[in-house]
Amino acid sequence: MATYLTPGVYVEEVDRGTKPIEGVGTAVAAFLGIAEKGPIGKATMIANWTQFTNVFGGYIPGAYLAHAVFAYFNNGGGLCYIVRLGAEDTGAAPAQPVAEIKAKGGAATIKALPKPGVSTEGLSVEVTGGDDDSFNLTVKGGGAEEKYEGLVFGRGAKNAFDVVNKQSTLVQLEEVKVAGLSAAERAPAPGTYPLALPSATTTAVVPVTPADYEGDVTDRSGLGGLEAVNEITMVLAPDVMAAHQAGVIDMDGVKAIQLAMIAHCERMGDRVAILDTPPNLNAQQAQDWRMNVAGYDSKYAALYYPWVTVADPTPGAAATTITVPPSGCLAGVWARHDNERGVHKAPANEVLRGVISLPINLTNAEQSVLNPNGVNCLRVFAGRGIRVWGARTLSSDPSWRYLNVRRLFNFVEKSIEQGTQWAVFEPNDDMLWGKIRRDVGAFLRVVWRSGALFGATPDQAFFVKCDAENNPQETRDLGQLYVDIGIAPVKPAEFVIFRIGQYAPEV
């Protein structure tokens, strides 16, 4: 209270109005994966595709991060954060690890490269002498061994390049032609040639571990570093599957990383993990992986199947299309849907932009098995394009079955939390309780008017209780203030049923 000592007229400003609670953003994605360049381990804010390529580079053979980020922006995403995983750059490195096999005369005659999707860890090529001008070749890697005997440089059934490139599942060979060498001189020198990984590779076979994804909150790295970024509402890691395809991590590693993503979202309480299934699964395999391998049960995670086929702008790509994990597309769809309809509307029955086709066209019968178990399917509909045809979380709790309910609560909780910070250290009395009821009630009325809450009137849609009943003396003595809030979220019309029968009008 002001003190007046001098006679006169005084004017005071009195704050008698509400302190509006402003809704927080609902569509900011965080991507973890492999990039060509850029800061390692730290969450970097990116606003558009051009900024991503400037900071982190372009597409990389065997990696999905760039594809996912492009799909995010293409489908309507806005602000996002990128966490690049891997080792610090040490200089330029080839896009693929290479072993050159030397001829007896010292000239290179063979260049061996791993087949796409093959891990170079433990991969080697042995060359031993054969009869006359022939040689034998043994390829080892990943517990597999391939033997080729009597290979030659020349036409015929034993031509080294024809035989190995047609039969090998581990390597492909390229000849480096050197003029003036005899057939004997062209035979490669005996020896073992490991296809070792360069220290600064820019492919998805970077030896990234689950611990790299988990990171550390103190170092602000990996998932741990995302705890300091309040704006994030979606978390995805498409290169988990790239590492699995390359043999860098096994299925247990995939599960460990996805569980870490789920645990992060549950711990934060304001974001949802968008998960990918493994590639090349049919409907039965996807169901088996979901229930018997992954077995996730969380209201803070959503799973999508199958993968999507998009244009492949990767430099030097052999094909014009590539099949990639769908999580990047879905993050963009969530963002677009929030802007156009609101977070309360289930992000489904939406077209996937930039998707050319799906590797499998699911039937109603197949989805009838997947959908009840929380596998959100992507479907092809004649004349209606490729659409998101599911909106469930991975929770077994019916109260949190639908994705829009989880995300609506995230929005309401975070908005109220940030919009009522003014109440901290205020006198815990009737006046404070009334102000909180007024401000929270005003915010929830706006939410109700947007169509997010069920009920014909505000009283049917929500309640806010903050009085002496839920704040007795013993609670106030502990410095605590309790506000009980209940909201009635709208649920999606997942099954639309028209009951049609014959009608006989009275004459």
N, C-alpha and C positions, 0 to 999 in steps of 0.2 A: 504494500500500500504506500502511495506517495505521501510525503510529508510537506505540508504547506506552512511557511513561516512569514511570508509577505502577503499583505492584502492584495487582492486582484482577482481577475477572471482566469480560470484555467480550463484548458481543453485536453481531455485524455482520449486516446483511441482504445476501444475495448473490443476484444475478439470474441464475438458472440455467435459467429457462424460455424458451420461445419468445417471439418478438415477433410476434404474429399480424398477418398481412396482411389488411386488411379490403377487401372488394370496393367499388369506386367505383360511383357512380350511372351508369346507361347511357341515361337518357331525359330529357335537358334540352334543349329546343329554343331556337334563337335566330331571331327573325323580323326581317326588314328590310322596311320599307314605309312607306306614307303613312297618317298618322293625323290626326284632327281637331285634336288639341292635344297638349301634353306636351313633355318635353325633346327637343331636336333632336340627333341624331347619337350620343347616349350610350346604352350598353346599360343598360336599366332592368329590374330583376327584378320579375316579376309572378307571383303564385301562383294567381289564379283570374280568372274572367270579370268579376266585379264590380270587382275591383281594376283590370283593364284599362280598363273604361269610365270609372272615376273618374279615372285618370291620363291616358289617351289619347283618351277620347271614344268615340262609337259608330260606327255604320256611315256610310260616305260614298259618295255616288253615284260610280260609276266606279272605286272602289278596292277591293282585296281583302284588305287586312291584317286588318281586323276580322273578316271572314268566316273567314279562316284561323285566327285565334286562337280564335274560338268553336268551330270544328270540332276544334281541338286539344284543348281542354278537354272537349268533348262526347264525344270518342272515347277519353278516358282519360288525357290528358296532365296533368301536374302543374306543376312549376316551369318557367318559361320566361323568356327575356330578349327585350325589345323594343327595336329601334333604329329610331326615327322619322327619316325622311329628309325634306329640304325646307328651306325658309327659316324663320327665326324669326317668330313671330306678331307682327303689327303692329296687331291689332285685329280686330273682327268683319268678315267678308267674306261676300258672297253665295255660296250653294252652287254657282251657275253664273254664268259671266261673261255680262254683258248689254250690248247696245248699244241705246239708245233712239233712234229716228228721229223727228225733230221735224217737225210740220206747219208750213206757212207762217205760220200765226197764232201759232206758239210752243207749241202744245199737243202733247203726245206722242200719236202715233197708232199707232205700231208698236213693238213690243218684239221684237227679234231675238235668238234664242238658238241656240247650236250644238247640232246633233243629238247624242245620246248617243254617246260613243266618238270624237267628232271633236275634233282638236286645234284650239285657238284661235290657235295661232301662225300669223300671216300671214292670218288669216281676216277678211274685211271685207265690208261691204255698201255698194254705191254706188246712189244714187238720182238719176235724171235725169228731166226733164220729158218728158211724152208729149203726145199730142193731147188737147184739151179737158181733162177732169178726170182723165185717166189718167196713169200714170207708168211708167217702166221701172226694172227692178231687176237689178243684176248682183252675183252672189256669187262671191268669189274665196277660194281657200284650198287649201294643200297641192298646188299645181300644177294644180288643177281650176278651171274657171270655168263658171258657170251664168248664162244670160241669160233674163229674163222681160220681155216687152214688152206695153204696153197694159193694165197691171193697173189695177183700179179697186177702190174701196170700195163694194161693193153686190152685189146678186145677179147671177148670170149666169156665163158660162163663163170670164170673166176676173177673177173675184173673187180678190184678191191672196192671201188666206189659203188658199182652196181650192187654187189653182194651185201655190203655192210649197210648202205643207205636204205635198202629194201627190207632187210631182216632185223636190224638192230632197233631195240626200243630205248637204248641209252644214249647213243651218239650218232652224229652224222659226220661224214668225211668230205673234205674239199681238197682238191689237188692244187698245189702251187707249182705251176709248170716252170721248169728251168731248162733253157735250150742247151744243147750240146752234151747232154748226159746219156750214157749208154743205159741199157736196161738194168745191168748189174749195178751201175752207179745210182740208179733211181731207187733201188730197193732201200727202204729205210734202215737206219742203224738200229741194232738191237738195244732194248732198254725199256724202262717203265716211265711213262709220261703222265703224271697226275694232272687232272683238269682242275687245278686249284682255284679257289675263289679269290679274285683280286681284293685288296684291302678296301677299295673305294668303289665297289660295284654299285650299279644303279639298277639292279634287277630285284625282283621279289624274293630271290633266294638269299637275301641278307639274313644272317643267323639271328633273327629276333626271337626272344624267348617270352613266355608269359610274364616274367618279371619286368621285361621292358615295357609291356603294355600296362601293367599295374603301376609302374613308376613309383614316385615318392612325393608326398605332399610337401615335405621340407625342401626338396630340390625343385618343386614345381614341375615335375616331369610326369609323362604318361597320364594315366587316369587320376593319379594323385594330384597332379597339377591342375586338373579341371575343377577341383574342389574350390579353388580360389576364383573361379569365373561364375558369377551368379546368373548371368544371362542364359546360360546353356539350358536347353530343354530336351535335346535329343542327343544320343551318343551312339556312334556306329564305327565299325572297324572292318571294312571290306577286305583288307589285305590279310586278315586272319586266314581266309580261304586260299589266298594266293600262296601263303607260306605252307599251307597244308598240301596244296597241289605240287609244290616244289619239293616236298619231302623235308622241309625245315622243321616242321612240327607235326606230331602225330595227332590222332583224334582226341587223345587225352589232353594234348596241348590246346587244341581248339576249344574243348570244353572248359579248360582252366581259364582261358582268356574271356570267353563269353560269360562265365560265372563271375569273373572279376568285374565285367561291365555291369552285370545285373546288381552285384553287391554295391558298386559305386552309386548306381541310381537309387537303390533302396536306402543307402546311407544318406544321400543328399535329400531325397524325398521330393524333388522338384523336377525330375527329368526321367525319360524313358529310354531304354536301350532298344535299338532296332537291330534285330539279329537276322543273319542269313543262314539258310540251310547249306549243307555241302553240295557240291555240283553233281550233275549227271544222275540225279535220283529220280526213279519213277515214283508214282504215288504211294505204292506199298512201302518202298524203301524210305521215303520221306516220313511216313507214319511210324515206321520202326525206329528211325533215328530220333524222332521227336519223343517217343514214349519210352524206348528202351535204352537209348544211348545218352541223349541229352537229359531228358527227364526234368527240365526246368519247371519251376512253379513260382511265378512271381507276377505281381500286379504292376511291376515297373518294367516289363519287357514285352515286346511284340516280335513275332517271327513270321517271315514271308517266304513263299515258295510259289513257283520255281524261279530260277535265274532268268535273266532277260537278254535278248540278243539286240545289240546296238551297232551302229557304224563304228569301225575301228580306224581311228586316225593315227595310230601308233606308227612312227617312222619305220619303214622297212617291213611292215606287216605283210604276211603272205596272203591273207584273206582280207576281204572288204568289210567283214563283220566280225564281231567278237561277242561271246556270251559271258556276262559279268554278273556279280551278285546284285540283287535288286535294292539293297538298303539305301543307296544314294538316291535312286528315283523316289523311293517312298518318303525320305526326309523332305524332298522337294514338294511332293504331293501334300504332306502334312502342312507345310508352310503355306502353300497356295490355298489350301482348303481353309486354314485359319483366317487368312485375309479375306476370302470371299464369303465364307459362311459362318465362321466362328469356331472356337475350340470345342464347343459343346456338340457340334455335329460330327458324327462318325466319319473319319477320313476314308471313305469307301465309295464305290460306284463312281470313281474318278478315272479319267483316261491317263495312261502313262505316256508322257511326251517323249519322243525320241526312241521309243522301243519299236524295233522292226518286227520282231516275232518272239515267241516263247519256244523253248526246246521241247515242251510237252503241252499239248492242249488238253486240259483236264476236263473230265466229264462231271455231270452232277453227282453221279454215284461215287466217284473218287473224292470229290470235295465233301460229300456227306460223311466220310470217314475222317478227313483231316480237320474240317472246321470245328467240330465239337471239342477237339483237343488243342485248339488255339493256334492252328496253322492257317494263317491268312493267305488265301490263294489269289494268284493273278490269273485272269481268265481271258480268253479270246471270244468275242461275241460278233457274229456276222453283222456288218453294217454299223457296229457301235464301237469298234476298236478293241484295244487291249486295256482292261480295266482292273482296278483293285476290287476284289470281291470277298473281302473279309475285314473285320474290325474288332478283333478280340485280343486281349492280353494273354499271357501264359499262366494266368492265375486259375487255380481250382476253386476259388471262392466265388460263388455266383454274384456276390455284391460288386465284385471288381472284374466281372467278365468282359465288359466292353471298354475298349480303348478310350473312347471319348469321355467316359465317366472318370477314368483315372486322370486324364489330362485336364478335365474341367476342375477337378479337385486341386490339382497342382496349381492351376491358374488362380483359383480363389484363395487358396492357402497362402501362396506367395504374395499375392496382391495385398491381402490383409496384413500379413507380416510386415511388409515394407511400408504400408500406409498408416500403421499405428505406432511407429517408433516414437512419436511424440509423447506417448503415454508413459514411457519409462521414467521413473523417479517422480511422477506426479503424485499428489496426495491420493491415497487409496480410499476414496469415500464416495458417497452418493453422486456427487457432481461428476467425478471421473467415470463412474459406471454409466451415467446417463449420456455423457459425451460419446463413449464407446458404442453404446447401443444405437445412438443416432447415426454415427459415421459408418459403422458396419452395416446397419440397416439400409442406409442410403445407397451404399455400394451394391448390396445384394438386390435391391430393387432394380438397379440398372441391369444387373445380370439377368434377372427375371424377365425384364422387358425385352431383352435381346433374344428370348426364346430358349435360354439355356436351362431353365428350371421348370418343373412340372407344377401346374396349379393355375386356377382361374384368378386367384388373388395373391398378393404377397404373403398373406397369412398361411395360405396353403402351400406356398413354395419354399418358405424358409422361416426360421425363428432365430432370435439372438437373445440370450439370457445372460445378464450380468447384474447381479443384485446381491443383497445380503445373504440370500439363501445359498448361493454357490460361492460366496466369499465371506464365510464366518470369521469371527475374531481370531481364531487360531491360525487361519490361513493368512489373514492380514498381518499377524505378528511375524510371520515368516517372510513378509515382503512379497507375497504372491498375489496375483490377480487372475482369476479364472473367468473366461468368456466361453459359454457353451453355444455353439452354432450348429444348426441343422439345415441342410439343403436337400431338396428333392430333385435330383438330376433327371433329365429326359433320357430315355433309353432308345436306341435305334430300332426302327421297324425292320428287324432282320428277316423276318418271315412275313410276307404280305399275302394274306389268304382271302380270296373272294369266294363266298358261299353262294353258289348259283343253283337254283332248282326250277322246276316247271311251275308256272303260275297260271291258275285258271281264274280269270276275272269273273265276278258275278255279273250275270246278264240283267 
